[in-house]
Amino acid sequence: MAKTLLIALFVAIGAVALLMVVLGLKMLLHKEEEYKRPCANADPTTGRCAHCTCDKAQQP
C-alpha cells in the first residue's frame, strides 16, 4: 500500500515537472508571441479593459 502511494506521488510530481518544462520551453521558443495577463475588470458594454476606478483622494 505505501509503495503504491509513493510511486503514484512520484509519477504525479514528475508529470507536473514535465509540464512546467514544456511550458517554459514554449515561452522561450515562441518569442514573437506576447504572454499578457487577461484583464480582470472588463467593461460589460464594450468588452474593453476597465482600469482601476478607485479614487485615491478619498482614502483617509
C-alpha atoms as a printed R data frame, in Angstrom:
   type eleno elety resid chain resno       x      y       z
1  ATOM     1    CA   MET     A     1   0.000  0.000   0.000
2  ATOM     2    CA   ALA     A     2   2.678  2.533   0.969
3  ATOM     3    CA   LYS     A     3   4.828  1.543  -2.004
4  ATOM     4    CA   THR     A     4   1.933  2.133  -4.421
5  ATOM     5    CA   LEU     A     5   1.211  5.524  -2.885
6  ATOM     6    CA   LEU     A     6   4.857  6.513  -3.145
7  ATOM     7    CA   ILE     A     7   5.006  5.505  -6.819
8  ATOM     8    CA   ALA     A     8   1.823  7.476  -7.567
9  ATOM     9    CA   LEU     A     9   3.280 10.511  -5.794
10 ATOM    10    CA   PHE     A    10   6.495 10.351  -7.830
11 ATOM    11    CA   VAL     A    11   4.540  9.971 -11.076
12 ATOM    12    CA   ALA     A    12   2.376 12.998 -10.224
13 ATOM    13    CA   ILE     A    13   5.408 15.125  -9.305
14 ATOM    14    CA   GLY     A    14   7.165 14.027 -12.498
15 ATOM    15    CA   ALA     A    15   4.136 14.931 -14.617
16 ATOM    16    CA   VAL     A    16   3.895 18.407 -13.092
17 ATOM    17    CA   ALA     A    17   7.645 18.954 -13.547
18 ATOM    18    CA   LEU     A    18   7.429 17.866 -17.183
19 ATOM    19    CA   LEU     A    19   4.502 20.212 -17.758
20 ATOM    20    CA   MET     A    20   6.470 23.139 -16.297
21 ATOM    21    CA   VAL     A    21   9.476 22.358 -18.512
22 ATOM    22    CA   VAL     A    22   7.333 22.166 -21.651
23 ATOM    23    CA   LEU     A    23   5.584 25.437 -20.812
24 ATOM    24    CA   GLY     A    24   8.924 27.142 -20.182
25 ATOM    25    CA   LEU     A    25  10.324 25.893 -23.482
26 ATOM    26    CA   LYS     A    26   7.223 27.073 -25.301
27 ATOM    27    CA   MET     A    27   7.645 30.551 -23.851
28 ATOM    28    CA   LEU     A    28  11.326 30.638 -24.806
29 ATOM    29    CA   LEU     A    29  10.912 29.309 -28.339
30 ATOM    30    CA   HIS     A    30   7.907 31.437 -29.356
31 ATOM    31    CA   LYS     A    31   9.488 34.855 -28.937
32 ATOM    32    CA   GLU     A    32   7.106 36.627 -31.313
33 ATOM    33    CA   GLU     A    33   4.145 35.885 -29.042
34 ATOM    34    CA   GLU     A    34   3.242 38.072 -26.093
35 ATOM    35    CA   TYR     A    35   2.056 36.466 -22.882
36 ATOM    36    CA   LYS     A    36  -0.271 39.002 -21.327
37 ATOM    37    CA   ARG     A    37  -2.303 38.821 -18.183
38 ATOM    38    CA   PRO     A    38  -6.000 38.828 -19.063
39 ATOM    39    CA   CYS     A    39  -7.961 41.841 -17.917
40 ATOM    40    CA   ALA     A    40  -9.980 41.129 -14.788
41 ATOM    41    CA   ASN     A    41 -12.056 44.318 -14.986
42 ATOM    42    CA   ALA     A    42 -13.719 44.270 -18.390
43 ATOM    43    CA   ASP     A    43 -16.388 46.821 -19.276
44 ATOM    44    CA   PRO     A    44 -19.539 44.769 -19.975
45 ATOM    45    CA   THR     A    45 -20.804 47.159 -22.661
46 ATOM    46    CA   THR     A    46 -17.635 47.437 -24.767
47 ATOM    47    CA   GLY     A    47 -15.631 44.406 -23.660
48 ATOM    48    CA   ARG     A    48 -12.522 46.561 -23.225
49 ATOM    49    CA   CYS     A    49 -10.302 46.549 -20.169
50 ATOM    50    CA   ALA     A    50 -11.585 48.937 -17.481
51 ATOM    51    CA   HIS     A    51  -8.807 50.459 -15.442
52 ATOM    52    CA   CYS     A    52  -8.908 50.823 -11.677
53 ATOM    53    CA   THR     A    53 -11.689 53.162 -10.664
54 ATOM    54    CA   CYS     A    54 -10.522 53.711  -7.081
55 ATOM    55    CA   ASP     A    55 -10.456 57.321  -6.023
56 ATOM    56    CA   LYS     A    56  -7.280 57.602  -4.001
57 ATOM    57    CA   ALA     A    57  -8.136 61.141  -2.853
58 ATOM    58    CA   GLN     A    58 -10.992 59.827  -0.686
59 ATOM    59    CA   GLN     A    59  -8.786 57.481   1.342
60 ATOM    60    CA   PRO     A    60  -8.087 58.628   4.936
